Amino acid sequence: MEQNMNYLIKKALEDDPVLKIGFERNLISATSLAKHIMNNNPGEDIKHESLRTAIRRLKRSKKESNLFHSAQDILAKSYLHVRSNMVKLEFKKDESTLHLINKSFKINEVYNNNDLFRLIKGHTVLHAIVEEINLDKIFDLFHGKIIRSHKGLSEFIIAMPFESRETPGVLLTLVNELSMNHINFVQAHSCGEEINIIVDGKDSQKCFNLLSNLFERCKINSGMVDNSSNIIEVEA
C-alpha cells in the first residue's frame, strides 16, 4: 500500500511541472496534494489521511526552487527587443527552394543592410521570418514556393548574459509566464544567448506587458538594485 502511494505521489508531481514546482516551493500543502491525487485516481483504494501522511514524509527537494531562482537571475540581467509588422512564411522544402534562397542571399536580393530574413529549417518545411515591408519582393523571388503566410506578427527577442547557456529553466520561466496568461506562440527558438518568441499582433501589447513585469519581478527577487529599464528597443 505504501509503495503504491509513493508511486502515485511521484507520478502526480512528475506529470505536472507546475504542481511539482509549487510543491517544492511549499506553496501546495500535503492536504491539497492528497485531495488532488485521490480525485485523479478514483479507482485506487487509499485513505486520505494515509496519503497525506506519506506526502508529509516526502522530503521536499530544493532543486526545483533553485532552478527557478537561477532562471530569474538570468532574466533580471536580460534585455528585450521588440519588432512588429513581421510575417512568417512557410516554404516547400526541396533542393530548388534551398538553392534559390542561397542564390538570393549571395546577390543581396533578399538581405540588404538591416533587412531581416530569419530562416528555420524544419523536418518537412522551411519557415522564414521576414519584415512585412519586404513581402512583395520575397513573393516575387519565391513565386510558387511559398505554401502559406502569417502576417501581423510581433517578435520578442530576449538578449541574455553569457551564463544563460548553462542555466536551465529560463525558457520554462518564459513559457509559463506567457502560456498561463493565454499567449499563443506562433514560433519560438533560441540561438546562443537569445530567445526569440513570435506572437500574433493581437497579443503583442499583452505579451510586452507580461515580459516587462516578469523582468521587474526577477530583479526584485534577485535582489538587484537597478532602476534602469530592461526594454532597449521597440521597432514599429
C-alpha positions as CSV (number, residue, x, y, z in Angstrom):
1,M,0.0,0.0,0.0
2,E,2.7,2.5,1.0
3,Q,4.7,1.6,-2.2
4,N,1.6,2.3,-4.3
5,M,1.0,5.7,-2.5
6,N,4.6,6.7,-3.1
7,Y,4.2,5.8,-6.8
8,L,1.0,7.9,-7.1
9,I,2.7,10.9,-5.4
10,K,5.7,10.7,-7.6
11,K,3.6,10.3,-10.7
12,A,1.4,13.3,-9.9
13,L,4.4,15.5,-9.4
14,E,6.3,14.3,-12.5
15,D,3.3,14.6,-14.7
16,D,2.6,18.2,-13.8
17,P,5.7,20.5,-13.7
18,V,3.6,23.4,-12.3
19,L,2.4,21.2,-9.5
20,K,5.9,20.0,-8.8
21,I,7.4,23.5,-8.6
22,G,4.6,24.6,-6.3
23,F,5.1,21.6,-4.0
24,E,8.9,22.1,-3.9
25,R,8.4,25.8,-3.0
26,N,5.9,24.9,-0.2
27,L,3.0,26.6,-2.0
28,I,1.0,23.4,-2.0
29,S,0.0,21.6,1.2
30,A,0.0,17.9,1.8
31,T,-3.7,18.0,2.3
32,S,-4.4,19.7,-1.0
33,L,-2.0,17.4,-2.9
34,A,-3.6,14.4,-1.3
35,K,-7.1,15.5,-2.5
36,H,-5.7,16.2,-6.0
37,I,-4.2,12.7,-6.2
38,M,-7.4,11.0,-4.9
39,N,-9.6,12.9,-7.4
40,N,-7.4,11.8,-10.3
41,N,-7.2,8.2,-9.1
42,P,-10.8,7.3,-8.1
43,G,-10.2,3.6,-8.6
44,E,-7.3,3.4,-6.0
45,D,-8.2,2.0,-2.6
46,I,-6.4,4.6,-0.5
47,K,-7.3,6.7,2.5
48,H,-6.9,10.5,2.5
49,E,-5.1,10.5,5.9
50,S,-2.7,7.8,4.9
51,L,-1.9,9.6,1.7
52,R,-1.4,12.9,3.4
53,T,1.0,11.3,5.9
54,A,3.0,9.8,3.1
55,I,3.3,13.2,1.4
56,R,4.4,14.8,4.6
57,R,7.2,12.2,4.9
58,L,8.3,13.1,1.5
59,K,11.4,15.2,1.5
60,R,10.9,18.4,-0.4
61,S,14.0,19.0,-2.6
62,K,15.3,22.5,-3.1
63,K,16.4,21.6,-6.6
64,E,13.3,22.9,-8.4
65,S,13.3,26.1,-6.3
66,N,17.0,26.7,-7.0
67,L,16.4,26.1,-10.7
68,F,13.6,28.7,-10.7
69,H,15.8,31.3,-8.9
70,S,18.7,30.7,-11.2
71,A,16.5,31.4,-14.2
72,Q,15.2,34.5,-12.5
73,D,18.8,35.7,-12.0
74,I,19.4,35.4,-15.7
75,L,16.2,37.2,-16.7
76,A,16.9,40.0,-14.3
77,K,20.0,40.8,-16.3
78,S,18.4,40.3,-19.7
79,Y,17.1,42.8,-22.2
80,L,14.1,42.9,-24.5
81,H,14.0,43.9,-28.2
82,V,10.6,44.1,-29.9
83,R,9.8,44.1,-33.6
84,S,6.3,44.5,-35.1
85,N,4.9,44.0,-38.6
86,M,6.6,40.7,-39.0
87,V,5.5,37.8,-41.3
88,K,6.0,34.1,-41.0
89,L,6.4,32.3,-44.4
90,E,6.3,28.6,-45.0
91,F,8.2,27.2,-48.0
92,K,8.2,23.9,-49.7
93,K,11.3,22.1,-48.5
94,D,13.2,20.9,-51.6
95,E,16.6,21.4,-53.2
96,S,15.3,24.1,-55.6
97,T,14.0,26.2,-52.8
98,L,17.3,26.0,-50.8
99,H,19.2,26.8,-54.0
100,L,17.1,29.8,-54.7
101,I,17.5,31.1,-51.1
102,N,21.3,30.7,-51.2
103,K,21.4,32.4,-54.6
104,S,19.2,35.3,-53.4
105,F,21.4,35.9,-50.4
106,K,24.6,35.9,-52.5
107,I,23.3,38.6,-54.8
108,N,21.6,40.5,-51.9
109,E,18.1,40.2,-53.4
110,V,16.7,39.2,-50.0
111,Y,19.1,40.6,-47.4
112,N,20.2,44.2,-47.6
113,N,21.6,46.3,-44.8
114,N,19.4,45.6,-41.7
115,D,16.7,43.7,-43.5
116,L,15.5,40.6,-41.6
117,F,15.3,37.2,-43.1
118,R,15.5,34.5,-40.4
119,L,15.3,31.0,-41.8
120,I,14.3,28.0,-39.7
121,K,14.8,24.6,-41.3
122,G,12.2,22.1,-40.1
123,H,11.8,18.4,-40.9
124,T,9.3,18.8,-43.7
125,V,9.1,22.6,-44.3
126,L,11.2,25.8,-44.2
127,H,10.0,28.7,-42.1
128,A,11.2,32.2,-42.7
129,I,10.5,35.3,-40.5
130,V,10.6,38.5,-42.6
131,E,9.6,42.1,-42.4
132,E,6.2,42.9,-43.9
133,I,7.8,45.8,-45.9
134,N,9.8,43.3,-47.9
135,L,6.9,40.9,-48.5
136,D,6.2,41.8,-52.2
137,K,9.9,41.4,-53.1
138,I,10.0,38.0,-51.4
139,F,6.8,36.8,-53.1
140,D,8.3,37.8,-56.5
141,L,11.5,35.9,-55.8
142,F,9.9,32.8,-54.4
143,H,6.8,32.6,-56.6
144,G,5.2,29.2,-56.3
145,K,7.5,28.1,-53.4
146,I,5.5,29.7,-50.6
147,I,2.8,27.5,-49.1
148,R,1.3,30.0,-46.7
149,S,2.0,33.2,-44.8
150,H,1.0,34.6,-41.5
151,K,1.1,38.4,-41.3
152,G,0.8,40.9,-38.5
153,L,3.2,39.2,-36.1
154,S,5.4,40.6,-33.3
155,E,8.8,39.3,-32.4
156,F,10.2,39.5,-28.9
157,I,13.9,39.0,-28.6
158,I,15.3,38.3,-25.1
159,A,19.0,39.0,-25.1
160,M,20.6,37.2,-22.1
161,P,24.0,37.2,-20.4
162,F,26.5,34.5,-21.5
163,E,25.9,32.3,-18.4
164,S,22.4,31.6,-19.7
165,R,24.0,28.9,-21.9
166,E,24.5,26.8,-18.8
167,T,21.3,27.8,-16.8
168,P,18.3,25.5,-17.2
169,G,14.8,26.8,-16.7
170,V,15.0,30.1,-18.5
171,L,12.8,29.1,-21.4
172,L,10.5,27.3,-19.0
173,T,10.0,30.5,-17.0
174,L,9.1,32.5,-20.1
175,V,6.8,29.8,-21.4
176,N,5.0,29.5,-18.1
177,E,4.5,33.3,-17.8
178,L,3.1,33.7,-21.3
179,S,1.1,30.4,-21.6
180,M,-0.6,30.8,-18.2
181,N,-1.8,34.1,-19.5
182,H,-3.2,32.6,-22.7
183,I,-0.5,33.9,-25.1
184,N,-0.1,31.6,-28.1
185,F,3.4,31.0,-29.5
186,V,3.4,31.3,-33.3
187,Q,7.1,30.5,-33.3
188,A,9.8,30.1,-30.6
189,H,13.5,29.3,-31.0
190,S,16.9,30.2,-29.4
191,C,20.3,30.9,-30.6
192,G,23.2,31.4,-28.3
193,E,22.2,34.0,-25.7
194,E,19.0,34.9,-27.4
195,I,15.5,33.5,-27.2
196,N,13.1,34.6,-29.9
197,I,9.3,34.4,-29.3
198,I,6.9,35.3,-32.1
199,V,3.2,36.0,-31.3
200,D,0.2,37.3,-33.1
201,G,-0.1,41.0,-33.3
202,K,-3.3,41.0,-31.2
203,D,-1.3,39.5,-28.3
204,S,1.6,41.9,-28.7
205,Q,0.8,44.5,-26.1
206,K,-0.2,41.9,-23.5
207,C,3.0,39.9,-24.2
208,F,5.0,43.1,-23.8
209,N,3.4,43.9,-20.5
210,L,3.8,40.4,-19.2
211,L,7.5,40.2,-20.1
212,S,8.2,43.7,-18.7
213,N,6.6,42.8,-15.4
214,L,8.4,39.5,-15.3
215,F,11.8,41.2,-15.7
216,E,10.9,43.6,-12.9
217,R,9.9,40.8,-10.6
218,C,13.1,38.9,-11.4
219,K,15.1,42.0,-10.5
220,I,13.3,42.2,-7.1
221,N,13.6,38.5,-6.4
222,S,17.3,38.5,-7.3
223,G,18.0,41.5,-5.0
224,M,19.1,43.7,-7.9
225,V,19.1,47.5,-7.1
226,D,18.7,48.8,-10.6
227,N,16.1,51.3,-11.8
228,S,17.1,51.1,-15.4
229,S,14.7,49.5,-17.9
230,N,15.2,46.1,-19.5
231,I,13.5,47.4,-22.7
232,I,16.2,48.6,-25.0
233,E,14.4,48.7,-28.4
234,V,10.9,48.7,-29.7
235,E,10.6,48.8,-33.5
236,A,7.2,49.6,-35.0
